[in-house]
Amino acid sequence: MMSTFSSTDQLGGQTDHVDFVGVHLVLDCRTAGWSNLASVVEQVLRSWFMARNAHARLFLSADRPAREREIAFDLGSEKDIAEIAKQVLHRDVATVHARTHRGEWESTRKGHWLWWGLGNALTRDSPNPASSFVMTLPTSKFSGDESRGVVAIRETIIGIDARVPIVYGYANRGRWNRFPRGGLDPVYAETARSIPVSNFDVPGTTEYARYRRGVKGAFWVNVLNPDHVRSLGGLEGLAARVKPHRIEQLPSGNFVVLVTPSPMVEDTPENREAFRRLFEATKPIWA
């Protein structure tokens, strides 16, 4: 599985990687309906991409992948965002890419980058069981425990879950390498037993099957559904073993487990231990 980072944006700049904080949510589309999916896309674009230089590309569904069409939008106006939501509502959109700066690299370092899609949906009749959502925020928004970034991620998760139930999700410090290696999130594989970092690979088409009852790992923010929590011995048992910074139950019945106050924590024995506890507790349901 390749990185979300576009191959067209890997040659400029001075550094060999970019750090960010990312959010990956797998959404349950079985009962949500197209109007709720359109509402989610519109909410996120209005909240994060109403900027003069913001840009979006829509890839429209087709009977064959090779026949997908692309439409470009500037996101500086309410009209363009409403038009994107309209396209989703009309069941025409397979994926949406959005960015706040000229390229993905600069958008991730300074602003926001978004990937939303229905995997390999080739039909207009109904969406796939799951829709995936990946967004990045700059690390500059996470300077304190209740920083703008922490509040924004919480509000985004709550707002999306109220419209389309979240099957599984996580938020964490992320890193994209300028010349990414293949494999399933090699950055996380190297850091999972310390302070985790993820490279937020583009979601595949089996996300729903994998994450309905399983999780990817242990991250800063973990959105668990009731099946996850039951499989881990219930909420009280999970809380006693993990001792997280906070656990919050959403109106949908999902739980948000926050391991540390911020994703940008120092590499200390205490913080390593906090992530280790969740790492060990969730092993039985790794996807």
Protein Blocks (a to p, Z undefined) as FASTA:
>chain_A
ZZfbdfklmmgcjbfbdcdddddddddfklnojmlmmmmmmmmmmmmmmcfkbccddddd
dfbfklpccddddfkbfklmmmmmmmmmnopafbdcddfbfblklmmmmmccddddehja
fbfkbccfbdcddddddfklmmbfklmklmmmmmmmmmmmmmmccfbdcdddddddfbdc
edehkllmmmmmmccddehiacdfklmmmmmmgcfbdcfbdcddfklmmmnopjklmmmm
nopabdcddfkopacddfbfbfkbccdfklmmmmmmmmmmmmmmcZZ
